[in-house]
Structures are given as structure tokens and as C-alpha cells.
Amino acid sequence: MPVAWGRRMRRTKGTKSYLKAGLRSMASWVGLKEGFSINEFKGKGRGVRARLNVGKGVVVTDEKPIAVLASDIEYALRSDSLLANADVAPIISLCKEHSVRYPAMALLMASKALQHSEGVEEYWVPVNDLSFARMGDLPPIYQLLLKDIQDTIISSLGSTSSAHVFVMSTYDHSWFARILGTLHINAARNHDTGSTVLLHAGSMFNHSCNPNAHFQVFLPNYL
């Protein structure tokens, strides 16, 4: 059942924006409205650029998230159809003990990828679009968490030898480091519900002390 969640960015001040000559436009991003693009800004990385005059009230992007982790980690994992019968107790315990959420979110994303209607690889396409922090060797606690993630996914797939080979080659150290680095830069916390969310185009908006846009979040009460 799809999660009824969305985030909408809406312009709150009228502005004029012009494309700089030679500025390369990135590929189109799901949810980003016509007239806006993701562009590379020299020395500053990527961001959203308006390609036309924008009036007050214009919607910039309207999208569902790549992933949502509810405030209650145990509820979030046990509510997932693939993880419902798996042993998620070890990872829940470690996450709570060390006050971390991203490893649980990584597990949830791995599960969502396995259930994705268009295949595992398609789920990761928007994730791979996002910038990520490069990480070196994982601290011991994260190595334990990775093992718990691998064991949980293997058990959810029936603990077969083929499941073991697939999981160990797909959800390995480099995958975990990449996901943690991606979440570190792009994931956001909904302060009203405590949920952690990862957006695609929405991740390209930066903080401003004088913002000219605001966002609205639409999600069920249990998140």
C-alpha cells in the first residue's frame, strides 16, 4: 500500500530569475514542475533554478519521498510487509542504544527496493542522483549494524543460499557507507511527527535565512 505522503514547495515571493549562459541543466527530476531545473552552480554544487519569472503561489515541486522512517523505529520496521516476519529486534536495540536512525532507514530502503514494482535497480536510481558524504572505515558499531541488516534481509528472503549470496554481494560495506553518506546530507526530520524523510528533487533545496518559498507536508497521522 503506497504511503500517502508528499512535500510541496510553493513560491511565496515573486522573483525574476535568468539562466546564466552555458549553465548546464541536469536531467529532469520527478516532481519538479515545468519551468524549474536542477543545475550545477560553479563552486557551490547543485540546486534548483527557476527558468522563468515566478509569481507568488507557484508550486515548485510536488513529490512523494524516496523513503520515510516513522518516529518509532520499531513500528516503522515491523510495519513493512517484507520485514514483518523477520527478526528486526537486534537492529532496533542497537539503534535505540546508540541513538541512531539512519541504519534502520537503510534497512527499510533495502526492503523497499526488493519490493519495488519496477525492480531493485530502479528503486536506487533517484537515490544515486543525490550527493553523498564520503565515509572511510565504518566504526565498530556500524559494522555490527550492517551485519544485522544483512542477516535481517536474508531471513526475510527465506534464509536460502541464493538469498545469502545476493544480499552479501548487494548490501555490502560500500552500499552501506554510500547510503549513510546520502542520508547524512539529504535526509530531513519532520519536527511535527518525528519522521525522517528522504526526497529526490526536494533534497536540492538549501536553507535560507530569508526564504522566498515554503513547504507543506501531507502525511498520515501515524507518521
Buried (B, 14 or more C-beta within 10 A) or exposed (E): EEBEBBBBBBBEEEEEEEEEEEEEEBEEBBBBEEBBBBBBEEEEEBEBBBBEEBEEEBBBBBBBBBBBBBBBBBEBBBEBEBBEEBEBEBBBEBBEEEEBBBBBBBBBBBBBBBEEEEEBEEBBEBBEBBEBEEBEEBEEBBEBBBEBBBBBBBBBBEEEEEBBEBBEEBBEEEBBBBBBBBBEEBBBEBEEBEBBBBBBBBBBBEEEEEEEBEBEBEBEEEB
